[in-house]
Amino acid sequence: GSAKSPITWRAADPENKPVLSAGTRLAGIWKRGNKPGVWQLDLPEARQLADGKGWNFRQLFVDGVRATRARFPNKSEENPFLYADERNEDAKDRIRIDPALIKKGWLHETDVQVNLVVDWLFFNQWNTIASFDKAEGTIHFSDQERHGRVFKLNWFYLEGALVDLDEPGEWYLERKAGRLHYIPEAGKYPNTMRFVAPRLDRIIHCRGDVDTGRHVKHVHFDGLN
Protein backbone atom coordinates (compact mmCIF):
# COMPACT_ATOMS: atom_id res chain seq x y z
CA GLY A 1 0.00 0.00 0.00
CA SER A 2 0.89 3.67 0.00
CA ALA A 3 0.03 6.72 2.07
CA LYS A 4 -2.56 7.70 -0.52
CA SER A 5 -3.83 4.17 -1.14
CA PRO A 6 -3.42 2.04 1.99
CA ILE A 7 -4.57 -1.57 1.95
CA THR A 8 -6.91 -2.91 4.61
CA TRP A 9 -7.92 -6.52 5.04
CA ARG A 10 -11.14 -6.39 7.05
CA ALA A 11 -13.78 -8.85 8.20
CA ALA A 12 -16.90 -8.48 6.05
CA ASP A 13 -19.11 -8.92 9.11
CA PRO A 14 -17.72 -7.23 12.26
CA GLU A 15 -20.20 -9.19 14.40
CA ASN A 16 -18.75 -12.53 13.32
CA LYS A 17 -14.99 -12.22 13.22
CA PRO A 18 -13.40 -14.79 10.91
CA VAL A 19 -10.63 -16.95 12.32
CA LEU A 20 -7.48 -17.51 10.29
CA SER A 21 -5.93 -20.83 11.27
CA ALA A 22 -2.80 -22.65 10.17
CA GLY A 23 -4.17 -25.86 11.63
CA THR A 24 -6.00 -28.87 10.26
CA ARG A 25 -8.80 -30.60 12.10
CA LEU A 26 -7.93 -34.28 12.41
CA ALA A 27 -10.47 -36.72 11.02
CA GLY A 28 -10.84 -40.43 11.62
CA ILE A 29 -11.85 -42.88 14.30
CA TRP A 30 -9.87 -43.11 17.52
CA LYS A 31 -9.25 -46.66 18.73
CA ARG A 32 -7.97 -47.97 22.02
CA GLY A 33 -4.26 -48.74 21.93
CA ASN A 34 -2.30 -51.62 23.46
CA LYS A 35 -1.31 -49.58 26.50
CA PRO A 36 -4.08 -48.92 29.07
CA GLY A 37 -5.51 -45.42 28.78
CA VAL A 38 -3.88 -44.70 25.41
CA TRP A 39 -5.95 -44.08 22.28
CA GLN A 40 -4.66 -44.12 18.70
CA LEU A 41 -5.63 -42.36 15.48
CA ASP A 42 -4.21 -43.39 12.11
CA LEU A 43 -2.75 -40.41 10.19
CA PRO A 44 -1.31 -41.70 6.89
CA GLU A 45 -0.32 -38.16 5.89
CA ALA A 46 1.98 -37.97 8.91
CA ARG A 47 3.91 -41.11 8.02
CA GLN A 48 7.59 -40.32 7.62
CA LEU A 49 8.82 -40.75 4.05
CA ALA A 50 12.06 -42.44 3.00
CA ASP A 51 13.78 -39.04 2.68
CA GLY A 52 12.71 -38.12 6.22
CA LYS A 53 10.06 -35.67 5.03
CA GLY A 54 6.31 -35.79 5.47
CA TRP A 55 3.83 -33.93 7.64
CA ASN A 56 5.26 -33.51 11.11
CA PHE A 57 3.85 -31.44 13.94
CA ARG A 58 5.00 -30.68 17.47
CA GLN A 59 1.84 -29.02 18.74
CA LEU A 60 -1.66 -30.37 19.16
CA PHE A 61 -4.80 -28.51 20.24
CA VAL A 62 -7.59 -30.49 21.90
CA ASP A 63 -10.94 -28.73 22.22
CA GLY A 64 -9.12 -25.44 21.71
CA VAL A 65 -6.45 -26.02 24.37
CA ARG A 66 -2.80 -26.78 23.65
CA ALA A 67 -2.08 -30.35 24.76
CA THR A 68 1.22 -31.52 26.26
CA ARG A 69 3.56 -33.42 24.01
CA ALA A 70 4.85 -36.51 25.86
CA ARG A 71 7.64 -35.20 28.09
CA PHE A 72 10.08 -36.01 30.86
CA PRO A 73 9.89 -35.04 33.62
CA ASN A 74 6.12 -34.76 33.62
CA LYS A 75 4.57 -31.32 33.85
CA SER A 76 2.72 -32.44 36.99
CA GLU A 77 5.94 -33.18 38.91
CA GLU A 78 6.79 -30.92 41.83
CA ASN A 79 10.04 -30.16 40.01
CA PRO A 80 9.40 -30.75 36.27
CA PHE A 81 13.02 -30.25 35.12
CA LEU A 82 16.35 -32.01 34.64
CA TYR A 83 19.68 -30.29 35.29
CA ALA A 84 23.02 -30.24 33.52
CA ASP A 85 25.68 -31.75 35.78
CA GLU A 86 29.14 -30.57 36.80
CA ARG A 87 30.80 -32.15 33.73
CA ASN A 88 29.33 -29.62 31.33
CA GLU A 89 32.03 -27.72 29.47
CA ASP A 90 30.15 -24.58 28.47
CA ALA A 91 29.45 -26.16 25.06
CA LYS A 92 26.55 -25.25 22.80
CA ASP A 93 26.09 -28.64 21.18
CA ARG A 94 25.40 -30.97 24.13
CA ILE A 95 24.20 -31.45 27.69
CA ARG A 96 25.69 -33.89 30.19
CA ILE A 97 23.52 -35.49 32.86
CA ASP A 98 23.60 -38.51 35.14
CA PRO A 99 23.81 -41.49 32.71
CA ALA A 100 21.18 -43.31 34.77
CA LEU A 101 18.61 -40.72 33.66
CA ILE A 102 18.92 -41.53 29.96
CA LYS A 103 16.15 -43.92 29.01
CA LYS A 104 16.63 -46.80 26.63
CA GLY A 105 13.42 -45.76 24.88
CA TRP A 106 14.98 -42.43 23.84
CA LEU A 107 17.82 -43.96 21.86
CA HIS A 108 15.92 -44.76 18.67
CA GLU A 109 13.60 -41.75 18.56
CA THR A 110 14.09 -39.30 15.69
CA ASP A 111 12.27 -36.15 16.83
CA VAL A 112 13.00 -35.67 20.53
CA GLN A 113 13.64 -32.07 21.60
CA VAL A 114 14.88 -30.31 24.69
CA ASN A 115 13.42 -27.08 26.02
CA LEU A 116 16.52 -25.60 27.62
CA VAL A 117 17.39 -22.50 29.64
CA VAL A 118 20.99 -21.66 28.70
CA ASP A 119 23.78 -19.57 30.23
CA TRP A 120 22.13 -16.13 30.14
CA LEU A 121 19.17 -17.51 32.15
CA PHE A 122 16.61 -15.12 30.67
CA PHE A 123 15.30 -17.19 27.75
CA ASN A 124 14.77 -20.78 26.72
CA GLN A 125 15.65 -22.43 23.43
CA TRP A 126 14.44 -25.52 21.61
CA ASN A 127 17.07 -27.99 20.41
CA THR A 128 16.38 -31.13 18.40
CA ILE A 129 18.41 -34.05 19.70
CA ALA A 130 20.80 -35.70 17.27
CA SER A 131 21.88 -38.59 19.51
CA PHE A 132 22.26 -39.90 23.04
CA ASP A 133 25.36 -41.40 24.63
CA LYS A 134 23.95 -43.50 27.44
CA ALA A 135 27.36 -44.58 28.74
CA GLU A 136 28.57 -40.98 29.14
CA GLY A 137 25.20 -39.40 29.91
CA THR A 138 25.56 -37.00 26.99
CA ILE A 139 22.72 -35.55 24.90
CA HIS A 140 23.98 -34.23 21.55
CA PHE A 141 22.08 -31.49 19.70
CA SER A 142 21.56 -31.09 15.97
CA ASP A 143 23.18 -28.05 14.36
CA GLN A 144 20.18 -25.71 14.62
CA GLU A 145 19.29 -23.12 17.25
CA ARG A 146 22.51 -23.41 19.25
CA HIS A 147 22.36 -19.96 20.78
CA GLY A 148 23.67 -20.20 24.34
CA ARG A 149 26.21 -22.30 26.20
CA VAL A 150 25.25 -24.98 28.68
CA PHE A 151 26.53 -24.57 32.23
CA LYS A 152 26.19 -26.71 35.32
CA LEU A 153 22.61 -26.60 36.68
CA ASN A 154 21.04 -25.19 33.52
CA TRP A 155 17.57 -26.71 33.53
CA PHE A 156 15.56 -28.37 30.78
CA TYR A 157 13.03 -31.05 29.90
CA LEU A 158 12.70 -33.44 26.98
CA GLU A 159 9.64 -34.06 24.84
CA GLY A 160 8.70 -36.25 21.90
CA ALA A 161 9.43 -39.83 23.04
CA LEU A 162 6.84 -42.59 23.20
CA VAL A 163 8.31 -43.98 26.42
CA ASP A 164 7.29 -40.71 28.14
CA LEU A 165 3.63 -40.93 27.13
CA ASP A 166 2.34 -41.69 30.61
CA GLU A 167 0.05 -38.91 31.82
CA PRO A 168 -3.50 -37.79 30.93
CA GLY A 169 -3.48 -34.91 28.46
CA GLU A 170 -0.25 -36.01 26.77
CA TRP A 171 0.17 -37.01 23.11
CA TYR A 172 2.81 -38.52 20.83
CA LEU A 173 3.12 -38.66 17.04
CA GLU A 174 4.55 -41.97 15.83
CA ARG A 175 5.89 -40.84 12.46
CA LYS A 176 7.18 -44.20 11.26
CA ALA A 177 3.66 -45.62 11.43
CA GLY A 178 1.71 -42.43 10.78
CA ARG A 179 -0.17 -42.77 14.05
CA LEU A 180 -1.15 -40.31 16.78
CA HIS A 181 -1.28 -41.47 20.41
CA TYR A 182 -3.23 -39.61 23.09
CA ILE A 183 -4.19 -40.13 26.73
CA PRO A 184 -7.48 -38.35 27.49
CA GLU A 185 -8.37 -36.95 30.87
CA ALA A 186 -10.64 -39.10 33.04
CA GLY A 187 -14.18 -39.17 31.67
CA LYS A 188 -13.15 -37.85 28.23
CA TYR A 189 -13.75 -39.75 25.00
CA PRO A 190 -11.49 -38.82 22.03
CA ASN A 191 -14.15 -39.47 19.39
CA THR A 192 -16.26 -36.66 20.85
CA MET A 193 -13.34 -34.21 21.03
CA ARG A 194 -11.89 -31.78 18.48
CA PHE A 195 -8.21 -32.22 17.55
CA VAL A 196 -6.32 -29.63 15.49
CA ALA A 197 -2.69 -29.95 14.38
CA PRO A 198 -0.53 -27.30 12.67
CA ARG A 199 -0.28 -27.57 8.89
CA LEU A 200 1.37 -24.26 7.95
CA ASP A 201 4.27 -22.43 9.58
CA ARG A 202 2.72 -19.02 8.84
CA ILE A 203 -0.67 -17.56 7.98
CA ILE A 204 0.17 -14.09 6.70
CA HIS A 205 3.56 -13.33 5.17
CA CYS A 206 4.40 -9.68 4.51
CA ARG A 207 7.82 -9.31 2.96
CA GLY A 208 9.84 -6.27 2.00
CA ASP A 209 13.45 -5.83 0.94
CA VAL A 210 15.80 -4.01 3.31
CA ASP A 211 18.61 -3.79 0.76
CA THR A 212 16.48 -1.92 -1.76
CA GLY A 213 14.52 0.07 0.81
CA ARG A 214 11.20 -1.57 -0.02
CA HIS A 215 9.43 -1.80 3.32
CA VAL A 216 6.04 -3.24 4.20
CA LYS A 217 3.84 -0.30 5.19
CA HIS A 218 0.34 1.08 4.88
CA VAL A 219 -1.11 -2.40 5.31
CA HIS A 220 -3.82 -2.92 7.94
CA PHE A 221 -5.74 -5.91 9.33
CA ASP A 222 -9.06 -5.32 11.05
CA GLY A 223 -11.51 -7.69 12.72
CA LEU A 224 -9.54 -10.85 12.06
CA ASN A 225 -8.64 -13.51 14.64
RODO-2510 file (C-alpha; in nm, 4 decimals, decimal comma):
residues 225
     n   res          X          Y          Z
     1     g     0,0000     0,0000     0,0000
     2     s     0,0889     0,3675     0,0003
     3     a     0,0035     0,6721     0,2069
     4     k    -0,2563     0,7703    -0,0517
     5     s    -0,3829     0,4165    -0,1143
     6     p    -0,3418     0,2041     0,1985
     7     i    -0,4570    -0,1575     0,1953
     8     t    -0,6909    -0,2907     0,4614
     9     w    -0,7925    -0,6523     0,5043
    10     r    -1,1140    -0,6391     0,7051
    11     a    -1,3777    -0,8850     0,8200
    12     a    -1,6900    -0,8482     0,6052
    13     d    -1,9111    -0,8924     0,9110
    14     p    -1,7717    -0,7229     1,2264
    15     e    -2,0195    -0,9185     1,4402
    16     n    -1,8750    -1,2531     1,3319
    17     k    -1,4992    -1,2224     1,3215
    18     p    -1,3396    -1,4788     1,0912
    19     v    -1,0632    -1,6954     1,2324
    20     l    -0,7484    -1,7512     1,0285
    21     s    -0,5935    -2,0835     1,1275
    22     a    -0,2795    -2,2648     1,0172
    23     g    -0,4174    -2,5864     1,1628
    24     t    -0,6004    -2,8869     1,0256
    25     r    -0,8805    -3,0602     1,2103
    26     l    -0,7929    -3,4275     1,2406
    27     a    -1,0468    -3,6722     1,1025
    28     g    -1,0840    -4,0428     1,1618
    29     i    -1,1853    -4,2882     1,4303
    30     w    -0,9875    -4,3110     1,7521
    31     k    -0,9255    -4,6656     1,8734
    32     r    -0,7969    -4,7974     2,2021
    33     g    -0,4257    -4,8739     2,1932
    34     n    -0,2304    -5,1616     2,3461
    35     k    -0,1308    -4,9580     2,6498
    36     p    -0,4083    -4,8925     2,9066
    37     g    -0,5510    -4,5423     2,8782
    38     v    -0,3879    -4,4700     2,5410
    39     w    -0,5953    -4,4082     2,2280
    40     q    -0,4663    -4,4117     1,8698
    41     l    -0,5627    -4,2361     1,5483
    42     d    -0,4207    -4,3388     1,2106
    43     l    -0,2750    -4,0412     1,0192
    44     p    -0,1313    -4,1703     0,6894
    45     e    -0,0316    -3,8160     0,5888
    46     a     0,1980    -3,7966     0,8912
    47     r     0,3908    -4,1110     0,8018
    48     q     0,7589    -4,0316     0,7615
    49     l     0,8825    -4,0747     0,4049
    50     a     1,2058    -4,2440     0,3002
    51     d     1,3776    -3,9041     0,2682
    52     g     1,2709    -3,8115     0,6219
    53     k     1,0058    -3,5668     0,5028
    54     g     0,6311    -3,5787     0,5473
    55     w     0,3827    -3,3929     0,7643
    56     n     0,5259    -3,3511     1,1113
    57     f     0,3855    -3,1444     1,3941
    58     r     0,4999    -3,0685     1,7472
    59     q     0,1837    -2,9017     1,8743
    60     l    -0,1664    -3,0371     1,9157
    61     f    -0,4799    -2,8513     2,0243
    62     v    -0,7588    -3,0493     2,1899
    63     d    -1,0939    -2,8733     2,2218
    64     g    -0,9122    -2,5436     2,1709
    65     v    -0,6451    -2,6020     2,4367
    66     r    -0,2799    -2,6780     2,3648
    67     a    -0,2081    -3,0355     2,4761
    68     t     0,1220    -3,1521     2,6256
    69     r     0,3564    -3,3420     2,4005
    70     a     0,4852    -3,6510     2,5860
    71     r     0,7639    -3,5197     2,8088
    72     f     1,0078    -3,6010     3,0857
    73     p     0,9893    -3,5037     3,3615
    74     n     0,6122    -3,4759     3,3616
    75     k     0,4567    -3,1321     3,3855
    76     s     0,2720    -3,2435     3,6987
    77     e     0,5936    -3,3180     3,8911
    78     e     0,6792    -3,0917     4,1834
    79     n     1,0038    -3,0161     4,0006
    80     p     0,9403    -3,0751     3,6267
    81     f     1,3024    -3,0254     3,5115
    82     l     1,6348    -3,2012     3,4635
    83     y     1,9679    -3,0290     3,5295
    84     a     2,3023    -3,0236     3,3523
    85     d     2,5676    -3,1752     3,5780
    86     e     2,9137    -3,0566     3,6799
    87     r     3,0802    -3,2151     3,3735
    88     n     2,9326    -2,9625     3,1331
    89     e     3,2032    -2,7716     2,9469
    90     d     3,0155    -2,4584     2,8467
    91     a     2,9454    -2,6164     2,5065
    92     k     2,6552    -2,5251     2,2802
    93     d     2,6090    -2,8643     2,1176
    94     r     2,5401    -3,0966     2,4127
    95     i     2,4204    -3,1454     2,7688
    96     r     2,5688    -3,3887     3,0188
    97     i     2,3523    -3,5488     3,2861
    98     d     2,3605    -3,8511     3,5136
    99     p     2,3810    -4,1494     3,2706
   100     a     2,1175    -4,3309     3,4767
   101     l     1,8605    -4,0721     3,3661
   102     i     1,8922    -4,1525     2,9963
   103     k     1,6151    -4,3919     2,9012
   104     k     1,6630    -4,6802     2,6625
   105     g     1,3420    -4,5758     2,4879
   106     w     1,4983    -4,2434     2,3839
   107     l     1,7820    -4,3962     2,1862
   108     h     1,5924    -4,4765     1,8669
   109     e     1,3604    -4,1747     1,8560
   110     t     1,4088    -3,9299     1,5686
   111     d     1,2267    -3,6154     1,6833
   112     v     1,3001    -3,5667     2,0528
   113     q     1,3639    -3,2075     2,1596
   114     v     1,4881    -3,0313     2,4692
   115     n     1,3422    -2,7083     2,6024
   116     l     1,6522    -2,5600     2,7616
   117     v     1,7394    -2,2505     2,9643
   118     v     2,0985    -2,1657     2,8704
   119     d     2,3781    -1,9574     3,0230
   120     w     2,2130    -1,6135     3,0143
   121     l     1,9171    -1,7512     3,2152
   122     f     1,6615    -1,5123     3,0673
   123     f     1,5298    -1,7189     2,7752
   124     n     1,4772    -2,0779     2,6721
   125     q     1,5650    -2,2430     2,3428
   126     w     1,4442    -2,5525     2,1608
   127     n     1,7069    -2,7988     2,0409
   128     t     1,6384    -3,1125     1,8399
   129     i     1,8408    -3,4051     1,9705
   130     a     2,0803    -3,5703     1,7272
   131     s     2,1884    -3,8592     1,9508
   132     f     2,2255    -3,9900     2,3041
   133     d     2,5362    -4,1397     2,4630
   134     k     2,3955    -4,3500     2,7435
   135     a     2,7364    -4,4579     2,8738
   136     e     2,8570    -4,0981     2,9142
   137     g     2,5198    -3,9397     2,9912
   138     t     2,5563    -3,6999     2,6987
   139     i     2,2720    -3,5550     2,4902
   140     h     2,3977    -3,4229     2,1553
   141     f     2,2079    -3,1486     1,9697
   142     s     2,1558    -3,1095     1,5967
   143     d     2,3185    -2,8045     1,4361
   144     q     2,0181    -2,5713     1,4624
   145     e     1,9290    -2,3115     1,7251
   146     r     2,2507    -2,3406     1,9253
   147     h     2,2363    -1,9958     2,0784
   148     g     2,3666    -2,0203     2,4342
   149     r     2,6210    -2,2304     2,6201
   150     v     2,5255    -2,4982     2,8678
   151     f     2,6530    -2,4571     3,2228
   152     k     2,6191    -2,6706     3,5315
   153     l     2,2613    -2,6602     3,6685
   154     n     2,1043    -2,5188     3,3519
   155     w     1,7566    -2,6712     3,3527
   156     f     1,5556    -2,8368     3,0781
   157     y     1,3033    -3,1053     2,9902
   158     l     1,2698    -3,3439     2,6979
   159     e     0,9642    -3,4060     2,4837
   160     g     0,8699    -3,6249     2,1902
   161     a     0,9431    -3,9831     2,3042
   162     l     0,6839    -4,2585     2,3196
   163     v     0,8311    -4,3975     2,6419
   164     d     0,7289    -4,0713     2,8136
   165     l     0,3631    -4,0931     2,7130
   166     d     0,2340    -4,1688     3,0613
   167     e     0,0052    -3,8914     3,1821
   168     p    -0,3498    -3,7785     3,0929
   169     g    -0,3475    -3,4909     2,8463
   170     e    -0,0250    -3,6014     2,6766
   171     w     0,0169    -3,7013     2,3114
   172     y     0,2813    -3,8518     2,0831
   173     l     0,3119    -3,8661     1,7039
   174     e     0,4552    -4,1969     1,5829
   175     r     0,5890    -4,0840     1,2458
   176     k     0,7180    -4,4203     1,1259
   177     a     0,3662    -4,5620     1,1427
   178     g     0,1707    -4,2426     1,0777
   179     r    -0,0168    -4,2774     1,4049
   180     l    -0,1150    -4,0310     1,6784
   181     h    -0,1284    -4,1471     2,0409
   182     y    -0,3231    -3,9614     2,3095
   183     i    -0,4186    -4,0129     2,6734
   184     p    -0,7479    -3,8353     2,7494
   185     e    -0,8365    -3,6946     3,0870
   186     a    -1,0642    -3,9097     3,3041
   187     g    -1,4178    -3,9174     3,1665
   188     k    -1,3151    -3,7854     2,8234
   189     y    -1,3754    -3,9751     2,5002
   190     p    -1,1490    -3,8820     2,2034
   191     n    -1,4155    -3,9470     1,9394
   192     t    -1,6262    -3,6659     2,0847
   193     m    -1,3343    -3,4212     2,1031
   194     r    -1,1894    -3,1781     1,8482
   195     f    -0,8212    -3,2218     1,7550
   196     v    -0,6325    -2,9632     1,5486
   197     a    -0,2689    -2,9946     1,4384
   198     p    -0,0532    -2,7298     1,2666
   199     r    -0,0282    -2,7567     0,8895
   200     l     0,1371    -2,4263     0,7947
   201     d     0,4268    -2,2427     0,9582
   202     r     0,2723    -1,9019     0,8841
   203     i    -0,0671    -1,7564     0,7977
   204     i     0,0174    -1,4092     0,6698
   205     h     0,3556    -1,3330     0,5174
   206     c     0,4399    -0,9683     0,4514
   207     r     0,7822    -0,9307     0,2955
   208     g     0,9843    -0,6270     0,1996
   209     d     1,3454    -0,5828     0,0939
   210     v     1,5800    -0,4013     0,3311
   211     d     1,8612    -0,3790     0,0763
   212     t     1,6477    -0,1920    -0,1757
   213     g     1,4519     0,0070     0,0815
   214     r     1,1195    -0,1566    -0,0024
   215     h     0,9429    -0,1803     0,3323
   216     v     0,6041    -0,3244     0,4197
   217     k     0,3844    -0,0303     0,5195
   218     h     0,0342     0,1080     0,4879
   219     v    -0,1112    -0,2396     0,5311
   220     h    -0,3815    -0,2923     0,7943
   221     f    -0,5741    -0,5909     0,9334
   222     d    -0,9063    -0,5315     1,1049
   223     g    -1,1514    -0,7691     1,2715
   224     l    -0,9543    -1,0853     1,2056
   225     n    -0,8637    -1,3508     1,4636
***
